[in-house]
Amino acid sequence: MFRSFVLGGAALAALAATPAAADAVHDATQAELPDLVSLYRDLHSHPELSLNETATAAALAERARKAGFDVTTGVGGTGVVAVMKNGPGPVLLIRTDMDALPVTEHTGLPFASKVTATTEGVTTGVMHACGHDTHMASWVGTAENLAAMKDRWSGTLVMIAQPAEEVGKGARMMLEDGLYERFPRPTDAIAFHDSASMPAGTIGLHPGYALANVDSVDIVVHGVGGHGAYPNATRDPIVLGAAIVGKLQTLVSREVDPQAPAVVTVGSFHAGAKHNVIPDDATLLLTVRSYTPEVRRQLLDGIARIARGEAIAAGIAEDKLPTVTVKDEFTPSTYNTPDLTKRMQALFTERFGKDRVFETPAVMGGEDFGRYHLADDSIDSLIFWVGGVPRDQWQEAQAGERELPSLHSAEWAPDAPAVIGTATEALTAAALDILATSAG
């Protein structure tokens, strides 16, 4: 996701030469890393699509139970909530997501997924192309670390394994199923995501808005169809749709404050089936990205206004103006509370070194982790990035010798030991800091 991230040769050399300081957290993580990598490979080989994460959830629940957590399954569908109370103090929520994507894997890994599934009538391969398998392995490692270090923290851990992140539903479903009522309400919430554009073992953080609101909008443009040889006898929805596409570009360039990030992309324009037939309708599918509620509303209102206005200008009757539908399920923006973000950046820098920890740009991708803070804005919240690009591939990409696959690519294969080792150590250290015994 981070297209402008730069790490020079000197920094790479430092990364290779200076592992994290040897201490109890580092040593415990390294000791369990082979088992966590084995778990990662098993999860990678057996991915499950959104809302179908039954075997995955059962595996994570079993590991949490063995570590001593009080585990509840079936929260918000297939969600898992594992609670460990350890005296007075803060309540820390640590989240992993569980779902895979309808992508046929082309990594060539010996443990590559061979799973197939049918979704929306299409049979497809299934793959952890977004790295949720590394997230889950790190979640297990963090839970096991903290269970073995109860003498070093005080408070309550709420470890959640969330379904359906890829379709933007899982966090909402768990919250609606009483996550904050049935279980201890968090004072702090943290998570991480692997990155396909940062070198393996590095950490990126961004205070404030870090990921975007994601809306899907359908515009059905109504016209009057007819013979392509006699366009004067029609109201061509393709021409009108093209006018709408062009005018939509002015929303970001001429209406939104230039300092407020926004994206309006028409990802699909479908109309007609024959060369010489003007169809009755055309359909546009849009993705709309923003950070603040105000800009989100400005964009959505602007889309509806432009579609209506262009249709009126084209002579479309009032009862045949475009139908604009904003999909009910949207992914809200993710806000990293600045104080917690800066505190964790300092903690990670001290632990891993300044050559491995960076403040990175915000991105226009979506991630429903933001809902946990939105449901109660008194909760301090942070999601950070852990680089996953294998070092040799990173160096080749910096030299212009190869293109890197992105998240969701059939070829995305992170350096799993580096991601899991770094993330487990970072999450454990963050938890010990937030739940420091003096805090109680």
Secondary structure, DSSP 4 states (H G I P E B T S, - for coil): --TT----HHHHHHHHH-PPPPSHHHHHHHHHHHHHHHHHHHHHHS--BTT--HHHHHHHHHHHHHTT-EEEEEETTTEEEEEEEESSS-EEEEEEE--BBS----S--TT----EEEETTEEEE-B-TTSHHHHHHHHHHHHHHHHHTGGGB-EEEEEEEES-TTTT-HHHHHHHTTHHHHSPPPSEEEEEEEEEEEETT-EEE-SEEEE-EEEEEEEEEE-B-EETT-GGGSB-HHHHHHHHHHHHHHIIIIIS-TTS-EEEEEEEEEE-SSTTEE-SEEEEEEEEEESSHHHHHHHHHHHHHHHHHHHHHTT--GGGPPEEEE-S--BPPEEE-HHHHHHHHHHHHHHH-TTTEEE----S---TTHHHHHT-TTSEEEEEEEEEE-HHHHHHHHTTS-PPPPTT-TT----HHHHHHHHHHHHHHHHHHHTBGGG-
